[in-house]
Amino acid sequence: LLAAIFTGARKGELVRLTWADVDFERGKVSLFRPKVGNCDMVDLHPMLARELVRLRAERDDPAPDEHVFLSWHGTAYREVRKAWRLTLKAAGLGDREGLGFHSLRHSFATHFLEGGGAVTDLQMQLGHSDLSTTQIYASGLSERRRETVMAMDFSGTGKAGKPHAGSGRRRSA
């Protein structure tokens, strides 16, 4: 969950992760993106890094080629549906309609943009080759965008009633 929340990575990208893909020194995670056929380095959030350090120590320093995320059988995940269902149930969200693992990617994107991140940076973080794909994730912010536009003031006076710099002459559009 933390890996999805703090990277925005797809489920398939996360289940492929090996310890060699995690660079604690540089604070990076290397993701193979099969959907677009490339590799990418994303930042390793400190909270995720702490959890991964704990997990690695718990596994008694696993080999670099071992998968980071293992099923309760101790094998690499092929599918996370059951684990996801159990997680939702434990969180009291088991009966919530439409809450799939991919929802974590949408949550990441929303928080990234609400935190002031640029949509082009989000595009790179999510590994999208086309900006229009990334803009799907930004569509939920339309009300915030509307409020921002409505708050803009080009009247020649700022919020404190002082003239804006460069607002000497007005031009009509």
C-alpha positions in Angstrom: 0.0 0.0 0.0 2.7 2.5 1.0 4.6 1.8 -2.2 1.5 2.5 -4.3 0.6 5.6 -2.3 4.0 7.1 -2.4 5.1 6.3 -5.9 1.8 6.2 -8.0 3.1 3.0 -9.6 0.9 0.5 -11.2 0.2 -2.8 -9.5 2.3 -4.8 -12.0 5.2 -2.4 -11.6 5.2 -3.0 -7.9 4.9 -6.8 -7.9 8.0 -6.9 -10.2 10.2 -4.9 -7.8 13.3 -6.6 -6.5 15.7 -5.3 -3.8 18.1 -4.3 -6.6 15.5 -1.9 -7.8 15.5 0.1 -4.5 18.4 2.5 -4.1 18.4 3.6 -0.5 21.5 5.7 -0.9 20.2 7.9 -3.8 16.6 7.7 -2.6 15.3 6.2 -5.8 13.2 3.2 -7.0 13.7 1.8 -10.5 10.4 0.8 -12.1 10.0 -1.3 -15.2 6.9 -0.1 -17.0 5.6 -2.9 -19.2 2.6 -0.9 -20.3 4.9 1.6 -22.1 8.0 -0.7 -22.4 10.5 1.5 -20.5 12.3 1.8 -17.2 12.1 4.9 -14.9 13.5 6.1 -11.7 11.1 7.6 -9.2 11.9 9.2 -5.8 11.8 7.1 -2.7 9.6 8.9 -0.1 11.2 8.8 3.4 8.2 7.0 4.9 8.3 4.3 2.2 12.1 4.0 2.7 11.7 3.4 6.4 9.1 0.7 5.8 11.3 -1.0 3.2 14.3 -0.9 5.5 12.2 -2.5 8.2 10.9 -5.1 5.7 14.4 -5.9 4.5 15.7 -6.4 8.0 12.7 -8.6 8.8 13.7 -10.8 5.9 17.2 -11.0 7.2 18.9 -9.0 4.4 17.5 -10.7 1.2 19.4 -11.1 -2.0 19.2 -8.3 -4.6 17.3 -10.4 -7.0 14.6 -11.3 -4.5 11.2 -9.7 -4.9 10.4 -6.9 -2.4 6.7 -7.8 -2.0 5.9 -11.4 -1.2 2.7 -13.3 -0.6 2.0 -15.0 2.7 3.5 -18.1 1.0 6.8 -16.3 0.7 6.6 -16.2 -3.1 6.4 -13.3 -5.5 2.9 -12.0 -6.1 1.3 -12.8 -9.3 -2.0 -11.3 -8.4 -2.9 -9.1 -5.4 -6.7 -9.4 -5.5 -7.1 -11.5 -2.4 -4.5 -9.3 -0.4 -6.4 -6.2 -1.6 -9.8 -7.6 -0.5 -8.3 -8.5 2.9 -6.8 -5.0 3.2 -10.1 -3.3 2.4 -11.9 -5.5 4.9 -9.4 -4.7 7.6 -9.8 -1.0 6.9 -13.6 -1.3 7.1 -14.0 -0.7 3.4 -14.8 -4.2 2.2 -18.2 -3.4 0.9 -17.1 -0.2 -0.9 -18.0 -0.3 -4.6 -15.4 0.5 -7.2 -12.4 0.7 -4.8 -9.7 -1.2 -6.7 -6.0 -1.2 -6.3 -5.7 1.3 -9.1 -7.6 3.8 -6.9 -4.3 4.2 -5.1 -2.7 5.5 -8.3 -5.6 8.0 -8.7 -5.1 9.1 -5.0 -1.4 9.6 -5.6 -2.1 11.8 -8.7 -4.7 13.9 -6.9 -2.5 14.5 -3.9 0.5 15.3 -6.1 -1.5 17.9 -8.0 -3.2 19.3 -4.9 0.2 19.7 -3.4 1.3 22.0 -6.2 2.9 19.5 -8.5 2.9 20.2 -12.2 0.8 18.0 -14.5 3.9 17.4 -16.7 5.9 16.2 -13.6 3.0 13.9 -12.8 3.1 12.6 -16.3 6.8 11.6 -15.8 6.1 10.2 -12.3 3.3 8.0 -13.6 5.2 7.0 -16.7 2.6 8.2 -19.2 3.8 8.7 -22.8 0.9 11.0 -23.6 -0.1 14.1 -21.5 -3.8 13.5 -22.3 -3.6 10.3 -20.3 -2.3 12.2 -17.3 -5.0 14.8 -17.6 -7.6 12.1 -16.9 -6.1 11.9 -13.3 -6.3 15.7 -13.1 -10.0 16.0 -14.0 -11.1 15.7 -10.4 -9.5 19.0 -9.7 -11.8 21.1 -11.9 -13.6 22.8 -9.0 -10.3 23.9 -7.5 -9.2 25.1 -10.9 -12.5 27.0 -11.2 -12.0 28.7 -7.8 -8.4 29.7 -8.7 -9.6 31.3 -12.0 -12.4 33.1 -10.2 -10.0 34.5 -7.6 -7.7 36.0 -10.2 -7.6 39.8 -10.1 -6.5 41.8 -13.2 -8.3 45.0 -12.2 -5.2 46.9 -11.6 -5.3 46.6 -7.8 -4.1 43.8 -5.7 -5.8 42.3 -2.7 -4.6 45.0 -0.5 -5.9 47.7 -2.9 -2.4 48.5 -4.2 -1.7 48.6 -7.9 -0.1 45.5 -9.5 3.3 45.9 -10.9 3.1 46.8 -14.6 -0.6 47.7 -14.4 -0.2 51.3 -15.7 -2.4 51.1 -18.8 -5.2 48.8 -19.4 -5.7 47.0 -22.7 -9.0 45.4 -23.7 -9.0 41.8 -24.9 
